[in-house]
């Protein structure tokens, strides 16, 4: 009886110790990465050429404000902040610099004038957190809306390096996006398309006559397009064509149909953005469902670790 009594006591002591070691709250399995002794100070090159010096978290707050809409759930802002840190830290390390561009063309869209209390709270919630794979900061890719399914970097971005082990195609709860994102149509004139082809295509085609979809991936995104003219034909990666033509009007490569129109060619599709990494509208829905920032990030990326880079 005495042995049984002590065994039960020992069991409860062990249980208390184990439960005390388990991660608590929203943050699951975050470890100190020790990459920086303290929060760094960086320089942001603004669109007008002005260089402003800010603390890194203030920069991240301005990026979240520039890349996301107002009145979103805090955990969506917090997840975006994790990606923004990862993207910026990778860029700064690869370029061996403390300067980063303040526009989306250079790096990420930095708009401090749009910061509000909710965005600041969301960013603070994941202060210092970033994503690594094999102790290297990942490409923190994100986009507005995946159209229900994300894609690979090779398809969505025409990524010319080996596919990163952390980018995968996953289902994305994007249904709460606006109608003009879920289903859109845009027309480009022959002249607009011909001008872009003159810059990016390997062969000259003359006057544009046809556009053919050559292949798609499993998510429904076009991989390659064929352009036929009165002087020849050429093939172009759809992601490059979209980026160079107008990525805000041709919202994604998840294109259902391309047809000849009076003014040029009409493109119909769904989604907004390259479709790689985190969908912001997916993060919006998951945050509303109570998912933590870390859970949102881990849904869109695999083989990763979320770490604390500084306090």
Steps between C-alpha positions, in 0.01 A plus 500: 500500500783737587665428162176573320460825692849619410456388139183710465678799658797456266267475200329832583834677558622385158171607342531847651859534378409390149198728480713789625740446210235507231465816289210718611280750322502568129874460451589134446858377497671837454870488588763768537696521176761742629568656162497854642592626846232766470247636253697645207474848352466521122475753221197505268534649152171670425347529153613864471859402579494620860675271748338469843651324801260294711506216748427167334164440673383845394592410143305171528199689636511733199528202264195328651312829465608527137429138408171437684160663526352679800264336751638148466542252789810551716630151431498566125718807559720296733547222242584757233759649737675162533528476122610862463782447751611181330502663157686811619758314711580266212536797265727694739722197560525400133581856394726558803340839561285689746303670219176378344264648243165633613293397196362161398714512187817517710399285797182568700256790500584725798223750584541632855223754447248212497600358839215481753464359850370160381793448262747604769343253747509220243868555420592522869329165557775321302785741577834358387351183347625380162504178296807289429578180311830333589587814701460726194222759470246392240354695211194634678277495195139615524223620271148638525286200407586146388167425339459202731839330444860624521765397249873441466761773462595367158146542369388810688824698485691337213760424769814387320667327797411160651157506663542587870401211731271732694274607210210262447159507340230510768131578514427858600174635648475800266123520468462829692692701241313762292309390192745675266775280644305175501392548136643757260535586131746742343573602141841595359546647155717333237740792525543461877577129465727544199700764684566267793585208270759718325672535839477145639446254212787321327339509154326779312144421395391811313132588539331296774231258379457226764577423865500132596518339843768231478486344847371544854599367840269312735364824648374625164776757450648543155867405474579599140323707236548492123465820300441469126543786254518555128883470513549212742423363843662499844453347846513698825470391862159625616635637830754716316238618250264599781769681697626700202158575349316629809473282810229718652269470200589142402440394857634145483596218266200298620339580167196311377473644152674727249284616209528745216315825572432806285760699690758220531494191722276434799639306800262347757616345825505503879733585786743787543878464510762240420342236724821401683521483879238665719171624362401816687129434458562146619677641806201731550259205512724286720552786745123550523473129581734549797820360350822640646753692286739205520229253397416715198865511391545126555195430283659669198863389547652159578835384644541828685571623850371825647770656718553802720776707338517769770299601807 
